[in-house]
Amino acid sequence: MSQRIVILGGRESGVGAALLAIAKGYQAFVSDFGQIIPAYKKELNEAAVSWEEGQHSLDEILQANTVVKSPGIPEKAPIIALIRKKGIPLISEIEFASQFIEQPILAITGSNGKTTTTDLCGRIMQTAGNNTAVGGNIGIALARLMAKGAHENYVVELSSFQLDDIIKFRPKVAVLLNLTPDHLDRYEYSIDAYGEAKFNITKNQLAGDSFIYCSDDLWTAQRVAKHEFSANVYAFGQNKSSEKAAWMEADSLCFQFDNYDFSIPLSDIRLKGIHNYYNAMAAGISCLLMGAQEKDLRESLATYAAPQHRMEEVTEIDEVLFINDSKATNVVSVKYALQAMDRPVVWIAGGTDKGNDYSELETLVKEKVKTIICLGIDNSPLLQAFSDEKECRETQSMEQAVAWSKSTASQGDVVLLSPACASFDLFKNYEDRGQQFIDAVYQLNQKNTAV
């Protein structure tokens, strides 16, 4: 009799795990305490996967040989305690998928920049001629990628949630970009607990593997100093020092490690901003270690633009520029966005607050922001932080938020969607939030043109 896999959660991660389970000959059952969207139901039905929504049926779940937990389900959920009490192995979708992957994995985590870095690494490896699959937290579940068949290598973005329940997952190259307060509500408001979840990316690495980190990041540098690694360790940062494999110098990115010694002028890099130069250094070291060549790195950096929903210029209406930065789900991401603004800003922010400390934004908001449009069900943290200094307006409608922002803005201003919060109060995910922003902007532009 085939093994029975129960998957908790019916979104991308859960559905990907179910498809892989079926492909590998397991029985699979998907249980979602919420609702499963129609497109995923269709996939499950076509794959002959049993599923339920709106409940967790204990008689089905507690008969599992293994339970695969989607990353959005917290450890404190009652169903998790019951599974652990029964002694049923409980793993992440990443752990489940990696059991079937023999090819090298490049895994990237961090509070900020991981989507851009992951996408850029995929571009570099593909430029190098590799049949590279790119997925994980960036959008396509690793399990779904594996269900489609093996690739030459994998580039995977990982959140702390995905790293919480790994057991044997072992990337050939692991990257920790940075650590800033995010998702602290999930980790008892402890940045150390959150950081340790990120640091799990290193725990199964062996000699011959590689770990890459930003030595400018205080938490990471302190944690690395206390750890004995089996893997080779490579650092990057802004200023040259003996331990760094990459740094910035004289308007160039410099790479010097193993047999590499070269620099790339910043003027030859399409991505701009210090945060993106950090991403480029991490991606460069990683991909060179994965077998790409210097020419592949140069070519990719010259042409690569940031992914959708990350500082994406949508359009201008009456000389007001609309920027979609929906991927900015924490305070530090918003800080980077505001630092990059050289025009007055109408800021659309809000959503599901994750224990944010907005004090880091006070100076930037005072200097650069004209008005704040609070887009969320509970806007009290934003209002408490900024309403004494700035005009704040509240809405639960993206269309209204865009209309208000346009009416508030003057020629030469920027309307910036950079929420600092998760999206799940009003939207399916940050992509849905960003797309609704784009749609609302274009609808407004059509009305404006018609007039």
Buried (B, 14 or more C-beta within 10 A) or exposed (E): EEEBBBBBBBBBBBBBBBBBBBBBEBBBBBBBBEEBBEEBBEBBEEBEBBBBBEEBEEEBBBEBBBBBBBBBBEBEBEBBEBBEEBEBEBBBBBBBBBBBBEBBBBBBBBBBBBBBBBBBBBBBBBBBEBEBBBBBBBBBBBBBBBBEEBBEBBBBBBBBBBBBBBBEBBBBBBBBBBBBBBBBBBBEEEBEEBBBBBBBBBBBBEEEBBBBBBBBBEBBBEBBEEEEBEBBBBBBBBEEEEEBBBBBEEEBBBBEBEEBEEBBEBEEBEBEBEBBBBBBBBBBBBBBBBBBBBEBBBBBBEEBBBBBBBBBEBEBBEEBBBBBBBBBBBBBBBBBBBEBBEBBBBBBBBBBBBBBEBEBBEEBBEEBBBBBBBBBEBBEBBBEBBBEEBEBBBBBEBBBBBBBBBEBBEEEBBBBBBBBBBBBBBBEBBBBBBBBBBBBBBEBBEEEEEE
